[in-house]
Amino acid sequence: MRAFLAVVAGLMAASLAGCSEGSEGTPQDGGTGTHDAGPADSGAPQFELLVLDESAPGEYPIAVAVAGDRVGVAYFADTGGSPARQLRYVEPGSAPEAVADVDNVFGVSLAFDAEGAPLIAHLGGGSDESLYWKQSDLALSRRGASGWATEVLARESGEVQTGIETSDIGKVVGVNPALLVDEAGEIFVAHRDIHGGQFPTDYQHSDIEVVEGRPGAWRRSMAVVGGDSEYGHGGVMSGALADGLPALAWSAQPGSAMDNPQDVWFARRDASGEWTEPKLLKVTGGTRAGPVLAWSSVTGYGIAVEDRSKGILSYLESANGTSWLPAEPIVGAGTGGWYPSLAFAPEGEPVIAYYVCSNASAATVCNPSEDALVLKRRRGGVWPAREEVVDPEGASWPRLALAGSKAVVAYKDPERTVLKVAVEK
């Protein structure tokens, strides 16, 4: 097995070295089995598939990061013990590494720091002594020469004072973090503060807070003040750096931490250092994996989001983060567009990876003969009618990164047990 891993890792390294809403119209694709083998439509698979962890049970978020020819994946696995789950990290050709033991899983985000060390933002740290929130802090884990070490970046709501009582009380922070590292090595972590984490009002008044800087010199601030609003800001969240300035897209979860994420919100930090007012870009009846934000110096901002209630995967785009083009429906027939993940190619065209469950509409059971992990790339401003197959066996929680123009997708198999990575040849 080790020899096999080394061979495939070598193949993968070689591949990488080449390396405001309007109305939605008719979807340009149905996700209905119109799959290509790849961009050349040669009939041959265009992706190298590698098993990273043969035993990683559980349906949980995954994070992937690429730096040069390195690929890193952060993920969770059920342990069957106490704590109930383990946060792990793996790179192709290496054995999975235990990062931290956790009981609750509410998001994970991964990036490489200026020295090339992997960083993982997650819910961790200590307990607020409740029966449920056994970990309730914002944690940042880093792999050093002697292994993984975890630092708590935020412990309580009141560490960032707003003068609004509903925003300044509570101990449950660090939910659904979004981690970014700029070219100078500055670390940025946005996270959701759900105050007591017990009652609907805790979630309705949730804030989005920020910790940034470097170890030993952290700064804390507020990006979105929930105050006395009832939106439930900071549900499943993603971030991007636009010319070094952070931007965030998130869903709302106003009822509980287990709410089905809904809607698409956006805010960005402007050149003055202030955050723009949160903007509701799209109303959805549930987003499963939340909105995914990316940025390109050529195109601007892009967001991919699934509307579970309508069965539509959409793409939103803005050159400046202020004016947004009408949402483009990418998948709208059959049952697909699940867990979308977005990245921009060097020429500025968006690429989206997602899971197709079935050719049938509103399917509740995925068809093994029809499901697949697929990819779509916009070319010349046009989304193709057909999808590229990444893995015909399907996927849970695929996360996409680009190494140059080559796609890298980390995911679990449909049974949510085996962690894989697909690397474009």
Order of alpha helices (4+ residues) and beta strands (2+ residues): alpha-beta-beta-beta-beta-beta-beta-beta-beta-beta-beta-alpha-beta-beta-alpha-beta-beta-beta-beta-beta-beta-beta-beta-beta-beta-beta-beta-beta-beta-beta-beta-beta
